[in-house]
C-alpha cells in the first residue's frame, strides 16, 4: 500500500524524483532530489506523448528513467543498508516514482511510494494552512524599522523559544530595500511549505514569536489565516532610540551602502508617493554617501509614518501588549532583551 502525507516522518529519507525545475518550485521540506528525468528529458517525453503517441513516449521515457535510476543506484544508494526505508514521490504518484520504488523494493529496501505524489502533499499543505495557524498563541514583535526585530527573533530562538521568522522563510526583509543580495525569493508554494513545516513542529501549548509583518513580504503573500491570527495577538512593542536604529540599519544594509546607484534606482520608485523634490534630496544624500543622514531622513519621513499607519490599522492596541526599551542592539544586547521578554510572557 502507498504511504500517505500523514506518514512523512516515518521514513529515513524522502526522495523527490521529479525534474530539478519541478523540485525548485516547491517540494516536501527535507526531501532530496534524485530526478529520474531531467527537465530536458521530461520536455522531450512530453512532446513525444502529445505529437507522436503514448507508446513512443513511454518507450523513450523508460530508457531514460532506467539510465538515471542506475546512476542513482551507483552513487546515492550505494552505501545504504538493507534497513534503509525511503519514501518516494513524483508529481501525482505515477510511473516516475513507481519505477524507482519498484526497483528499490526488488533490491530489498523497504521503499514506499507517496499516494497521490506532490499533488496530494500540496493539497494537504493548503488544507492545513486554512486552520493550523489558529491553533497557536502568538507574541507579535513590533517596532519601527531598525528596532532590531529580526535580531530579537534570532536571540529568542537561541534561548529555546518557538520563533516563526517569516522574513527568513521569504528571503526578504520586507521593505523597498529588503531584497537580499544574490538571493532570489522562493516561490509562493515553497514559502507556504516552509510555514507549514515550521508550524507543524511547534507545540500549541507554548507561544510563537513572530514579527509584525504586513500582508506581503517582497513578492510573497502571508497566508490569510496566519495573518488574521497575528492581528488578533498581543504585541511586544520595542522602544529604540533613533541613533541605535540608524546604526543597526547601516550595519544590516551594508551591501546597499556600497552601491549608491542601486539605492537611487530603488528610491525612484517612491517618486509618485513622496514627490520628485523629496526623492531628489534623498538621492543626493546617497550620491554623497551620507549614509547616517540618509538613513535617519528615510526613517523620519518615510518608514516611520508608513509603519505606524500599518500598525494602527492591523494591530489594535491591547491591554495584554507589553513594551520593552532597548538601546543596545548588539548580539549580547539582544540576548539580554530576549531573556527579559521570556521572563515576562
N, C-alpha and C positions, 0 to 999 in steps of 0.2 A: 504493500500500500504506500502511496506517496505521503510525504510529510506535509503538515500544514504550517502556516505562518506562526501559529502559536507555539510551535516546537523549535523555533530557531536556535534557542540556547542549548538544545540537546545534542549538538553536533560539535565535532572537533574543529571543523572549518566549514565556511560557506563559500561555495565556488560558483561564480557567475561566468557562464560560458558564452555570453553574448559578445558581440564585437566591441572593440575598445571605445568606439563612438557611443554606443548604447550605454556602456558602463560609465563613461564620463558624465553623461547627462544625469544619471541617478543610479544608485544601487543600494542593496541592503547594507547598512553600516557594518563594517568589519569584513565584508566579502572581498575575496581576491578574484582578479580577472584572469581566467585561463580560457581565452576565446577559442572556440572550435572553428570559427570562420572570422577572418579579418574583415574590416569594413569594406575593402575592395572585393573580397571573395563573396561576402554577403550580397553586395550590389550585383555582382556577376550572376549569382544563382537566382536572385530575384528577377533579373532581366530575362534569363532563360525561361523561368516559370511563366512570365507574362507573355513573352514573344514567341516562344517555341512550344514547350509542353512541360507539364509537371514531371513526366518521366525523365526527360533530358536534364531538367534542373536537379532532380534527386540523384541521378547518376553522377553528375559532376560534383554535386554537393557532398555525396557520400565519400568520394575520393578525397576531397579537400578536408572534410571533417576527420577522416581516418588519419591523414598525414599529421594534422595538427594535434590530434589526441596522442598519436605516437610520440610526438615531440614532448608533450607534457609528461607522458609516462617516463620518458628517458631523463627528464630533468626534475620537474617539481615533485612527482610522486616517487622518485627513485629511492628515497630514504624513509618513506612512510611505512610503519609497521602494519602487520595484518589487522591490529586492533583499531587502526585509524578509521574514523567514522565521519565522512564528509556529506554535506547537503549540497546538491547540485541544482541550479536553476537556469532557465533561459527566459525568453520573452513571455511565453504562455505555458511553459511546462510541456513542450512538444519534443520534436525529434532531436534538437541540438543537445538539450540536457539529457534526453533519454539515451542518446548514443553513448555519452561519457558514463552515465550511471550504469548502463548495461555492461560496459567493458570493465568498470571498476568492480562490479558485483561478480563478474566471471573470474576476475583475478582473485577475489576473496575478501575485498574490502566491504564493510557494512555501509555502503553508499546508499543514499536515498535521493529521490527527486522531489522537488518542491511542487506540490499540487497547484496548478494554475500559474506557476512561474512568477516573473516580476509583476505581471498584471495583477495577480492576486495579492502580492505584497503591497503594491501601490494602493489598491482598494482598501486594504487593511489600514494603511497609514492615514488615508483621507478620512475613513470612518473613525479612527482613534482620535484624530485631531479635532473632531467635532465635539468630543466630550472629555478627553483626557486632561486638557489644561484646567478644567474646572474642578478637578479633584484636589488641587493644591492650594495652600495659603501662600501668597506672595508678599515679599517685602520689597517695595519698589524704590530703588536708589535714585533720588532725584537731585538736581543741582544744575546750574547753568554750565554752558560749555567751558571746559577746562577745570572743572571741580574735582577731577580725579575719579570719576565714577568707574571707569574701566579698571583703573589700578586698584580701586577698592574691591571690586568683584574678584580680582585675582588674589588679593590678600585674604578675602573671606574664604575662597576656595582652598587656599593653603592652610587655613585653620579648620578645615573639615566641613565647612558649610556647603549646602546644596546651592549651586550657582548655575543659572542659565544665562550665559553670555551670548546674547543674540548677535552682537556685532562681530564676535569671533566666528560664530557659525556662518554669518553672512559675508565674512571677509570684507568688511566695510565699516568705517567709523560713523556712518550715519549723517554726514553733513556734506555741504558742497565740496569741501576738500577732503572728504572721507575715504576716497579710493586708496587702496593700499598699493604701494609701488611694486610693479611687476607681478601683481596677483589679481587675477580675474575673480569676479564673484561666482559662486556656484549657481547652478540652475535653481529655479523655484522649487522643483521637485526634490532636488538634493538638499536644499535648505530645510524643507519640511521633514525630510527623512532624519536630518540631524536633530531637529527639535523633538520629533517623536522619540528618537533613540535616547536623548538626554532625559526627557520626562519619564520614559519607561523605566529608567534606572533610579528614579528618585523615590523617597519614602514620603507618602502623603501626610504622615504624622509630623514631619519636620518642615519648616518654612523653606521656600525657594527664593533666593535673592536674584533680582533681575533689574536691569536699568530701565528708566522711564523712556522707552522708545516711542516713536510715532509709528504710524501705520506702515511706512516704508523705510527700509534701510538700504540706501542706494537704490538698485533696481528691484529689490526683493520685497515682497509683502509679508508682514507678520500675520499668521493665521488669525482670523476674526475671533475665535473662541478664546485664544490666548490673550489677545489684546483686551477683550472685554473683562477677563479675569484680572488682568493687570490694572485696568482702570478702576476696578472695584476694590482694590487693595490699599493697605496703609503704605504711606511713603516714609522713607528715611531721607530727610532733607539735609543736604550738605551746604554749609555756610563757609565759603572760602574767600579770602581776600583777593582782590584783583591782581596784585603783584604775583601771588603764588600761581594764579591761573595763567597769567602771561608766561611765567617761567615754564610751567608744565607744557603748554602748547608749543613753545619754541623748541622744547625737547622732543615731544611726540611727533611734530610735523617738520623735523629737520630736513627730511627728503624734499619737502616743498620749498623750504627756505634756501635751498641751493639752486633754485630754478625760478627766478622772477618771471620769466616769460610764461611758464605754465600757470603760475598764480594769477597773473594778469588775464590770461585767457579764461580761467575759471571765474574770476571776478566779473568779467564782461557779461556773464550770463545773468548777473543781478541788475543790469542796467535798467530794464523795464520796471523793476521793483524799487530801486533806490535812486534812479536818476543818473544821467550821464555825468553831471558835475561831481557828484559824490564818488562815483566809480573812478573817475579820472584822478581824484585826490588819493584814493586808496591805491590805485595803480602806480602813482608817482612815488608813494612810500615804498612799494615793492621794488620798483626800479632802483631806488636809492638803497635798497636792502636795509631799511629802517625797521627791522623786524619787531622789536618790542612795541614801538609806536603803532605799527600796522596792526598787530595782534590786539592791542588794547582798544584801538578805534573800531575794529571789526566786532569785538565783543560788545562794546558800549552801544554802537549804532545798528548792528545787525543781529548778532546771535542772541544777545540777552533779551531784547524785545520779542524776537520770534519765539524763543524758548519759553518765556513767561506767558505768552499768549497761548502756546500749545499746552503748557502745563495746566493753566487755569481752565482750559476747555476740556481736557481729557482726565485730569487727576484732581477731583474735587477735594479740597481740604477736609481732613477728618480729625476727630479727637484722638484717634489712635496713631496719628502721624508723630514721628519723633524727629528732632533736629539735632545735628551734630556740627560743631565748629572744627575746622581743620585748616591749619596754615602750613603744615609740613606734609607735602605730597610725595615725599621720597618713599622708597620701598619700606623703610623702617617706620616712617610716619603712618603709612597706610596700614601696616601691620598693627600698630597700636590702635588706630581707629577701628579696624576690623574687630579687635578683641573687645573694645568698648561697646561696639554695636551688639556683638554676640552676647555680651553680659546683660544688655538692656532688653533684648527681644525674647 
